Amino acid sequence: MNTQNYKNHARMHPIYHYVLSLLVLGGLIASIVYLFKAEDMFLAVILLVMSCGLLVTFALLRLYPLKAQDRAIRAEENLRYYVLTGKLLHAGLTPGQIVALRFAPDEEFPSLAEKAAAENMKPKEIKQAITNWKADHNRI
């Protein structure tokens, strides 16, 4: 497996991100076109409602697991910070900041967490500030 860094850490699941997203989007567009061209309005409206429901399901299918992963990462990083410093992470850190901090090795983590809280760094800035990247191959 390649060494993970800021430039290549984003993960894409091809079947979900490319195939399924195109199918859902194509179905929504087709149902909208059908709505304007159909003689049977009842069927056209039902297809549009189903397409909208599928779009919502598609979004939630991705968002719910990410929220669960964010909660697990927050707990892991809070424990790691406590083990390294004897204190809990700063309460003002956002979930995005904490998720970004997971790539920092133990040597950089406490100081970077304090800097992120003090300067209200964006997750992208936190990731770019990491010198020795700690890979996370489990999150998708």
C-alpha positions in Angstrom: 0.0 0.0 0.0 1.3 3.5 -0.9 2.4 5.8 1.9 -0.5 8.0 2.8 -0.1 11.8 2.9 -2.1 15.0 2.5 -2.3 14.7 -1.3 -3.6 11.1 -1.4 -5.5 10.6 1.9 -9.0 11.1 0.4 -10.8 7.8 -0.2 -13.4 7.2 -2.9 -15.5 4.1 -3.2 -16.0 3.8 -7.0 -19.2 1.9 -6.9 -20.8 4.4 -4.5 -19.2 7.6 -5.6 -19.3 7.1 -9.4 -21.7 4.3 -10.4 -24.5 4.8 -7.8 -24.3 8.6 -7.8 -24.7 8.7 -11.6 -27.6 6.2 -11.4 -29.4 8.3 -8.8 -28.8 11.6 -10.5 -29.8 10.1 -13.9 -33.0 8.7 -12.4 -33.9 12.1 -10.9 -33.3 13.9 -14.2 -35.3 11.3 -16.1 -38.2 11.6 -13.7 -38.2 15.4 -14.0 -38.1 15.2 -17.8 -40.9 12.6 -17.7 -43.0 14.9 -15.5 -43.1 17.5 -18.2 -43.7 15.2 -21.1 -46.0 12.6 -19.6 -49.7 12.2 -20.3 -50.2 10.3 -17.1 -49.4 12.9 -14.4 -50.1 10.5 -11.5 -47.3 8.1 -12.7 -44.9 11.1 -13.3 -45.4 12.5 -9.8 -45.0 9.1 -8.3 -41.7 8.6 -10.2 -40.5 12.0 -9.1 -41.3 11.3 -5.5 -39.6 8.0 -5.6 -36.5 9.6 -7.2 -36.4 12.2 -4.5 -36.7 9.5 -1.9 -33.9 7.6 -3.5 -31.7 10.8 -3.5 -32.4 11.3 0.2 -31.6 7.7 1.0 -28.4 8.0 -1.1 -27.2 11.0 0.9 -28.1 9.5 4.3 -26.4 6.2 3.4 -23.2 8.1 3.3 -23.8 10.7 6.1 -24.8 8.3 8.9 -21.7 6.1 8.8 -19.5 9.2 8.6 -21.1 10.7 11.7 -20.5 7.4 13.5 -16.9 7.4 12.4 -16.5 11.0 13.5 -17.8 10.1 17.0 -15.4 7.1 17.2 -12.5 9.3 16.0 -13.3 12.0 18.5 -13.3 9.4 21.4 -10.0 7.8 20.1 -8.2 11.2 19.7 -9.5 12.4 23.1 -8.1 9.3 24.7 -4.8 9.6 22.8 -4.5 13.3 23.9 -5.3 12.3 27.5 -2.7 9.5 27.5 -0.1 11.9 26.0 -0.9 15.0 28.2 -3.1 13.9 31.1 -5.8 16.4 29.9 -8.8 16.2 27.6 -8.9 17.8 24.2 -9.9 21.5 24.1 -13.7 21.6 24.1 -13.7 24.2 21.4 -12.3 21.9 18.8 -14.8 21.1 16.1 -15.4 17.5 14.9 -13.7 18.4 11.6 -10.6 19.6 13.4 -10.4 16.5 15.5 -10.8 14.3 12.5 -8.0 16.1 10.8 -5.8 15.8 13.9 -5.9 12.0 13.7 -3.2 12.1 11.0 -0.7 13.7 13.4 1.8 11.4 15.0 2.1 11.3 18.8 5.1 13.7 18.8 3.2 16.4 16.9 -0.3 15.7 18.2 -0.5 17.7 21.5 1.2 20.8 20.2 -0.9 20.8 17.0 -4.1 20.2 18.9 -3.3 23.2 21.1 -2.4 25.3 18.1 -5.6 24.3 16.2 -7.7 25.3 19.2 -5.9 28.6 19.8 -5.8 29.7 16.2 -9.1 28.1 15.1 -7.3 26.3 12.3 -9.4 24.8 9.5 -9.1 21.0 9.0 -7.2 21.5 5.7 -4.7 23.8 7.5 -4.2 21.2 10.3 -3.5 18.4 7.8 -1.0 20.6 5.9 0.8 21.5 9.2 1.5 17.8 9.9 5.2 17.0 9.3 5.2 13.2 9.7 1.9 11.9 8.4 0.2 9.0 10.4 -1.9 7.0 7.9 -5.5 6.1 8.5 -6.5 3.3 6.1 -9.7 2.4 7.9 -12.0 5.4 7.1 -13.9 5.4 3.8 
